Amino acid sequence: MTEPIRFDDAAAYERYMGKWSQLVGETFLDWLAPQPGLQWLDVGCGNGAFTDLLFKRCAPASVDGIDPSEAQLAFARTRPGSRTARFRAGDAMTQPFADDTFDAAVMPLVIFFVPEPAQGVAEMVRVVRPGGCVSAYAWDMIGGGFPYEAVQAELRALGVVPLVPPSPDASRLDAMESLWTGAGLDAVETREIVVGRTFADFDDYWATVLGGPSVAQKLAKMAPDEVALLQSRLRARLPTDRAGRITYSARANAVKGRVPD
């Protein structure tokens, strides 16, 4: 059985992934171009990084967020921009809402964590009103788009099997398109989103990596000399400018569709 990825430190996760999520989310929302005043559902809201962006960018009438991690939800409730959101524990495959409750549902950086992605999409379709939008974006896990692919590659080179989410194939662009059309959605569109991030130096990058649950769980089981070797290999691999800054890009796949009238 695959070891589950635990999301226990929401503050560290904000540095590790929340920043990346918001970078992608900005372009994603430009692409969605939603009307103001919608009732939104954020599926797998985590620590509220994208929820907060919805409030800042979209003037929603309301936002509900569900996530299985109580630690992440507790952090989400502290975000000033999201304090009017309604957060609750919930499963993407059995959402705790009645049919036709929302105008829009979004699944940001989550679909590869859903054991049965088609069921997760079907649930979004169920709770969104006819004519509403169902959308998602996810790192291209199979195509090397994950922001910390370099860490995973070097772990594999050292014989350490990285922790991966249960449904990485669901992050492929063609797979997302198939999931949306298979759920009966109309006007299905997809696109790639590429974003970049700069770290002050290797120490900044490494401290950020340590906040990643999948990486931290593996590092905790490695000997100190193995961790030192991993760091050395990463220093040689990562693009560094003369000031020591590390800048690189990550790629996400996005999909959107409309619930039939």
Secondary structure, DSSP 8 states (H G I E B T S, - for coil): ---------HHHHIIIIIHHHHHHHHHHHHHH---SS-EEEEET-TTSHHHHHHHHHH--SEEEEEES-HHHHHHHTT-GGGTTSEEEE-BTTB-SS-TT-EEEEEEET-GGG-SSHHHHHHHHHHHEEEEEEEEEEEE-TTTT-STTHHHHHHHHHTT------S-GGGGSHHHHHHHHHHTT-EEEEEEEEEEEEEESSHHHHHHHHTT-HHHHHHHTTS-HHHHHHHHHHHHHHS-B-TTS-EEEEEEEEEEEEE---
